[in-house]
Amino acid sequence: MLASLEIRNYALIRQLALDFEPGLTVLTGETGAGKSILIEALGLALGGRADSVVIGPDRDESTVTALFRPDTRSPAGLWLEEHGLGEGTECTLRRLVYRDGRPSRAYINGHPVTLQMLGQLSDLLVDLHGQHEHQSLTRRETQMSLIDAFGGLSAEVREIQSHHGALREARLALEAQEKQAAASESESAAIRERLELLASLEPRSGEFERLAESQKRFDHLERIRQGLLGIRKLLAGEEETQRLGCEPLLGRAQKELRPLLSLDPALELLAGRIDEAKSAIAQCEGTLDQYESNIEIDAAQMESIRLRFDRYQELAYRFHMRPEELADALEETRRRAEALATGSGFLEQYRAEAAAAEERYQRAASQLSRDRRKAASRLEEAVNHLLPEFGMPGAQLAVHFEPAPPGPRGLESIRLDFRSHADQPALPLVKIASGGELSRLALALQLASAHAQWVPTLVFDEIDSGIGGRIAERVGLKLRTLAGHRQVFCITHLPQVACQGHHHFRVLKESHHENTRTQVVPLDAESREQEIARMLAGEEVTDAAHRHARELIGRAQKAP
């Protein structure tokens, strides 16, 4: 609820501090006294348009401060907690306007905030209705919130918001995966070709080095054979230019040495060395035999090795690497191909997740749409039943649904259409010219949805425009009834409405030394009777007017 309002240097108000209580508060006063200035000042604190022309004369700035006491678990209390601007049961909105052209400044609980944030919180604290620019009922988002609150659909709305958030995330993830898949498509084609070529060779680690050695041996095979043949002849003494080979000569040396051993035992060392030389020659011949047997490779095998060696070099040149690296390249290409194939599988998974999120959202949104239409039908019936009591017998409210792109609030937008007479077409509320009609419609809507506990503080400016007598009394009674659920403020010219207030303030215009100021004073029982009598009689207040005022106040006090 609004607990207090402090105004400094705003229009005709030099300084004003008012305290308020729950229930119905009425504000009355003569025409031109400045009743609407209070509403304009409150609207400024709530985030309304700021203009330096509102600053009082001979002053540099204007300040409006509004103190609220929201419940900690109310939408306003939760908003404050969510934005880190307070956790208690008090909330102060403050607005400063400067004459020198500087931008106005806004504060919530002493913290500077943007006008957007101030407006968000204000919409949760106060709803203004009347002939001024801050008429929330004409806004589409407010109209939808009204239907949702009336139908008790807040849980369904939160579910839709959750599903829409999940759907949005799933679509973004799918989009990113599709972009990645598109970017990888050309790479996939290259990887497949590369893998096919490498797999046709199936290179193995160390194989190319062995092939290179074999290829080198093949290239010099004949020369190696001729050289080995010469060595064998030298060892065996088969060269034509050589009379004896190494082995026969060593045999002759042994034969010559044998008789001498008996003459000098020291020659045993020489005999051992000759034996070792003969054994080494025999080993050389064995090595020759083994090597010659190993190089006896048939032509087909030689051709196979040559072809594989050439294929290594061909692929190495194509992929700009050394032949020794082809085996590792094959393994890396296989891993990359598997990763791309896995990514393709992920794409299908993302598509499935997005489709499931879409299905969940559509199912919940369709149910919300059905429930909204049921709530709208009940609201129409309740409001249209009340409108004749407010002096609008031919008036009718209609809730119009329009398809909308899937969003966090569902699949439709809602528009409230209204006609004030039976022979007129229904028009959107924003096109209704009469502020009084709009105020009475707002009152009917608030009464019909009082159980929803929507915005805690309501302000009606001149809701009695164009009515009087019994209808005015009914409007006053309805306002008093509504004040049992909300805090209600009403600016009125009618005594039948004013007498229903739990609290009464009079707005006065005072002049001192050519300075005109607006003052607001709370009325006690006696001064209240005087004010209502003035409203009944005009400038000359008679005893009859006083009796009538007491009668009106007495009947109002007996009301619930």
Secondary structure as GFF3:
##gff-version 3
##sequence-region A 1 560
A	DSSP	beta_strand	2	10	.	.	.	ID=ss1
A	DSSP	beta_strand	13	19	.	.	.	ID=ss2
A	DSSP	beta_strand	24	28	.	.	.	ID=ss3
A	DSSP	alpha_helix	35	45	.	.	.	ID=ss4
A	DSSP	three_ten_helix	52	54	.	.	.	ID=ss5
A	DSSP	beta_strand	61	68	.	.	.	ID=ss6
A	DSSP	alpha_helix	75	82	.	.	.	ID=ss7
A	DSSP	beta_strand	91	98	.	.	.	ID=ss8
A	DSSP	beta_strand	105	108	.	.	.	ID=ss9
A	DSSP	beta_strand	111	113	.	.	.	ID=ss10
A	DSSP	alpha_helix	115	125	.	.	.	ID=ss11
A	DSSP	beta_strand	126	129	.	.	.	ID=ss12
A	DSSP	three_ten_helix	136	138	.	.	.	ID=ss13
A	DSSP	alpha_helix	140	150	.	.	.	ID=ss14
A	DSSP	alpha_helix	154	201	.	.	.	ID=ss15
A	DSSP	alpha_helix	207	219	.	.	.	ID=ss16
A	DSSP	alpha_helix	221	236	.	.	.	ID=ss17
A	DSSP	alpha_helix	246	257	.	.	.	ID=ss18
A	DSSP	three_ten_helix	258	262	.	.	.	ID=ss19
A	DSSP	three_ten_helix	265	267	.	.	.	ID=ss20
A	DSSP	alpha_helix	268	294	.	.	.	ID=ss21
A	DSSP	alpha_helix	299	318	.	.	.	ID=ss22
A	DSSP	three_ten_helix	323	325	.	.	.	ID=ss23
A	DSSP	alpha_helix	326	386	.	.	.	ID=ss24
A	DSSP	three_ten_helix	387	390	.	.	.	ID=ss25
A	DSSP	beta_strand	396	407	.	.	.	ID=ss26
A	DSSP	beta_strand	410	419	.	.	.	ID=ss27
A	DSSP	beta_strand	427	428	.	.	.	ID=ss28
A	DSSP	three_ten_helix	429	431	.	.	.	ID=ss29
A	DSSP	alpha_helix	435	448	.	.	.	ID=ss30
A	DSSP	three_ten_helix	450	452	.	.	.	ID=ss31
A	DSSP	beta_strand	457	461	.	.	.	ID=ss32
A	DSSP	alpha_helix	469	482	.	.	.	ID=ss33
A	DSSP	beta_strand	487	491	.	.	.	ID=ss34
A	DSSP	alpha_helix	495	498	.	.	.	ID=ss35
A	DSSP	beta_strand	503	512	.	.	.	ID=ss36
A	DSSP	beta_strand	515	522	.	.	.	ID=ss37
A	DSSP	alpha_helix	525	537	.	.	.	ID=ss38
A	DSSP	alpha_helix	543	558	.	.	.	ID=ss39
###
